[in-house]
């Protein structure tokens, strides 16, 4: 099977976009893993399959992690898919809606396609919505143990689960060491994305990211949204926050009800057609 694709990155977080019409049969888990593999495939942090039919939006989108699992929502993935719709002239400068498994979002593409703004929805800290085990509550300043180390954490959802760990110092080494353990911690029945958070000042935070089903990631829109919302809820930042990821900066605006508007860059990388040999 040959598959036409377009590849983009959003601050180093890269995705392959595949139009459903270019598939002769549904993608299998093994095919997703191979396509995303950086040695045996095209290489990416995930696959965006769309546009798909939607009764409530311009279109729907399926987001695959590199391990073949489905993600409910991805901020960078949504920015990339919005740019793809703009590149293929399915949208213009007007705002439009995309349906994800994590809810409806609204996007606007500007700066000749290089910047995308996405209304990500509302962050909730409620344990039942995230979900987190235990009685129903807002999950703030709780503790857990991973790899023999105790962490203070807050949990949140913006359509997908997040565990945010405020720390005085963070690093990629820390994310690689504890990210896999926290992603699969029994506190999180659907696993979780993990953000190691350092507050720089009232307008800037820094995060290191371990994504559920993807691993260490240079940037993440949903992670930036969740981390900024947690920092705001804890009183550490104001409503306009620059989130410094290893791959670059994402701008987050936080509404009164923790509704998030995310803005960041997108770069078109390549387009091509896979060889049947790769998936054979």
SVG drawing of the C-alpha trace seen along z (x, -y; Angstrom):
<svg xmlns="http://www.w3.org/2000/svg" viewBox="-24 -38 44 45">
<polyline fill="none" stroke="black" stroke-width="0.4" points="0.0,0.0 1.3,-3.4 0.3,-6.3 0.5,-9.9 1.5,-12.2 2.5,-15.7 4.8,-16.3 4.9,-19.3 6.5,-20.3 5.2,-22.6 8.3,-23.8 10.0,-20.4 6.9,-18.3 6.4,-16.6 3.3,-14.9 2.4,-13.1 -0.9,-14.2 -2.8,-11.6 -6.0,-12.3 -8.5,-9.3 -9.0,-9.2 -5.4,-8.2 -5.9,-5.0 -7.1,-1.8 -7.8,-0.3 -7.9,-1.6 -4.5,-2.1 -3.4,0.7 -1.5,0.3 1.6,1.9 1.4,-0.5 1.1,-3.5 4.1,-2.3 6.2,-1.8 5.2,-5.1 6.2,-7.0 9.4,-5.0 12.5,-7.2 14.6,-4.4 12.2,-2.2 9.6,-4.7 9.0,-8.3 9.5,-9.3 7.1,-11.5 5.5,-12.1 2.2,-10.9 -0.2,-10.7 -3.1,-13.1 -5.9,-11.4 -8.3,-13.8 -10.4,-15.5 -13.1,-13.1 -16.9,-13.8 -18.4,-15.7 -22.0,-16.9 -20.9,-19.6 -17.7,-21.1 -16.0,-21.7 -14.4,-18.2 -13.2,-15.7 -9.7,-14.5 -8.2,-11.3 -4.9,-11.6 -2.6,-8.6 0.3,-8.4 3.5,-6.7 2.7,-3.5 -0.6,-3.2 -2.9,-4.4 -5.4,-7.2 -5.0,-10.6 -8.1,-12.6 -6.5,-15.9 -3.1,-17.5 -2.6,-21.2 0.4,-21.0 -1.4,-18.4 -4.4,-20.7 -2.2,-23.6 -0.5,-21.4 -3.8,-20.0 -5.2,-23.6 -2.2,-24.6 -2.7,-21.5 -6.4,-22.6 -5.1,-26.1 -2.4,-24.7 -4.9,-22.6 -7.3,-25.6 -10.0,-24.0 -10.0,-27.1 -8.9,-30.7 -8.5,-33.4 -11.8,-32.7 -12.2,-30.8 -13.3,-27.2 -14.1,-24.2 -12.5,-20.8 -14.0,-17.8 -11.6,-15.7 -12.2,-12.8 -11.4,-15.3 -14.0,-17.9 -14.6,-20.6 -11.9,-23.3 -11.8,-26.4 -8.8,-27.4 -7.6,-30.5 -4.6,-30.4 -2.6,-33.6 0.8,-35.0 0.8,-33.3 0.1,-29.9 3.1,-30.1 1.0,-30.9 -2.1,-29.2 -4.4,-30.1 -6.6,-27.4 -9.3,-27.8 -8.5,-24.6 -11.5,-24.4 -11.7,-24.6 -9.2,-23.1 -10.7,-21.1 -8.9,-19.9 -11.7,-17.6 -10.5,-14.0 -13.5,-12.4 -13.0,-14.2 -9.2,-13.7 -9.5,-10.9 -7.5,-10.3 -8.2,-7.6 -9.8,-8.3 -12.8,-10.5 -14.0,-13.3 -12.0,-16.5 -9.8,-19.1 -6.4,-17.4 -4.1,-20.2 -0.9,-19.9 -1.1,-16.1 1.8,-13.7 2.8,-10.5 5.9,-8.4 7.6,-7.3 11.0,-5.6 11.6,-6.1 11.1,-9.8 8.2,-11.8 6.6,-14.5 4.0,-17.1 1.7,-17.3 -1.5,-18.8 -3.7,-17.1 -5.8,-18.6 -7.6,-17.8 -8.2,-19.8 -9.8,-16.8 -6.8,-14.6 -5.1,-13.9 -2.1,-15.8 0.1,-15.5 1.9,-18.7 4.9,-18.6 6.2,-22.0 9.9,-21.9 12.7,-24.4 14.8,-22.9 13.8,-20.8 15.7,-19.0 15.4,-16.5 17.2,-14.0 14.5,-14.3 11.7,-13.9 13.4,-10.7 13.9,-9.3 10.5,-9.8 8.2,-10.5 7.6,-6.8 6.9,-5.9 4.5,-8.8 2.7,-8.2 1.7,-4.7 1.3,-5.5 -1.7,-3.7 -3.2,-7.1 -4.0,-7.6 -6.3,-4.8 -6.1,-6.1 -2.4,-6.9 -1.3,-10.6 0.8,-13.2 3.5,-14.6 4.8,-18.1 7.8,-19.1 7.1,-22.8 9.4,-25.6 7.9,-29.0 10.2,-31.8 8.1,-34.8 4.4,-35.9 4.4,-35.8 6.8,-32.9 7.0,-29.2 9.3,-26.5 8.3,-22.8 9.8,-19.5 7.3,-17.1 6.7,-13.4 3.7,-12.5 1.5,-9.6 2.1,-7.1 4.9,-9.2 7.6,-9.8 9.9,-12.8 8.6,-15.6 10.1,-19.0 6.8,-20.9 3.2,-20.2 0.2,-22.5 -2.1,-20.6 0.8,-20.2 1.5,-24.0 -2.2,-24.6 -2.4,-22.4 0.8,-23.6 -0.2,-27.3 -3.6,-26.6 -2.2,-24.9 0.3,-27.7 -2.6,-30.2 -4.8,-28.2 -1.9,-28.1 -1.6,-31.9 1.9,-31.9 1.2,-33.5 -1.2,-36.0 -3.6,-35.3 -1.1,-35.7 1.7,-33.1 4.6,-32.3 5.4,-28.6 9.0,-27.8 9.3,-24.3 12.6,-22.8 11.5,-23.4 10.3,-27.0 7.6,-29.2 3.9,-28.7 1.6,-31.6 -1.3,-30.7 -4.2,-33.0 -6.2,-31.9 -9.9,-32.9 -11.9,-33.4 -13.2,-29.8 -9.8,-28.4 -10.7,-28.4 -7.5,-28.3 -6.4,-30.1 -3.1,-28.7 -1.0,-30.4 2.2,-29.0 4.1,-28.4 3.9,-25.6 6.5,-24.7 5.8,-22.6 8.5,-20.0 7.9,-17.7 5.3,-15.8 5.7,-12.4 4.4,-8.9 5.5,-5.9 6.9,-2.8 4.8,0.4 8.1,2.1 8.1,0.1 4.8,1.5 5.2,4.9"/>
</svg>
